[in-house]
Amino acid sequence: MTLTAKLSGSKVVLTWTAYDGADFAYYKVVRSSYKVASWPLGSGDSLLAAISNQSTLTYTDCAPPARPGRTRSSPSGPPVAAMSSSTPRTS
């Protein structure tokens, strides 16, 4: 899977390539205050979406946090993004 993040005005638009495994459960979109998001969620992480449709390949964050020293309407630099697909756990 590959992931891209682009600014569109004050929004962040994420797009990714489809997971092609037969064991797909959902895509998790996680916002993190760190460069790498963790799962299960860490102290600086929040779950934005769990997308169960395997053919959905985009997510728009309409309220991304402003970078320090910037307003929400003028975020600075490219967003940091991480993506994973999940499979259900079995006992």
N, C-alpha and C positions, 0 to 999 in steps of 0.2 A: 504494500500500500504506500502511496505517496500522498502528501498533504501540502496544500498551499493555503496561505492566509494573506488576504489583501484588504487594505483599507478602502472603504467606499463611503466617502464623506466621514461621518462620525461612527460608522458601523464597521465591523470586521466580518468579512465573508470568507468562510472556510469551504474549500472543495477538496475532494479526495478521490482516489481510484477505489473501485469496489474490491471488497474482500471476496475472493473466489472459492473459499472453502465451503464444504457441504455442512459444516458444523456452526454456521453463523447464528448468533443470537441477537446481537445489537451492536451498534456503534456507540461509544461513549464520547461525549464532547465535554471536556473538563477544562475549566479556567484555573490557572495556577499563578500564584505570585512568584513562583520560582521558574527557572528555565526549563525544568522537566516536571511534568505533572506525575503524580503517583496514583496507583490504584491498589488497594482501597485508598480512598481520599486521604491526603495528608492535611496538616494544619493549614496550609496556604492554598488548598485546592477546593473547588466547588464544582459539582456536576451541573452542567448547563442543559444537557439533553441526553436521553437514551433513545436512539433511533432504531426501531425494530425492522424497518423496511430496508432490505439489503440494497435496493436500487436507488435509495436516497443518497445522493453524493454531495450535498451542500448543506450548510447551516449558516445562518446570519445572526451574529451577536449584535443586537440593536442597542445594547447599553454597555459597551466595554468600559472598563475603568480607564480614567485618564492617566497618562503617565505623569510622574512627579514633575511639577513645574509647568504642566500643560493643562488646558481646559479640555473638557470632553469634546468640544467642537474642533479641537486642533491636536489630535494625538500625534505623537512623534515616533518616527521610525516604523519598521515593519513589526507586526505583531508576532509574538512567539506562540507556536502551536504544536500540539502533540496529539496523536490520534491512535486509537487501538480498536480492534474489534474484539468482541468477547464471545466466548462459548460458555454454555451452562456448565456449572460444576456438577460432577457426579460423586456420590458418596462411595 
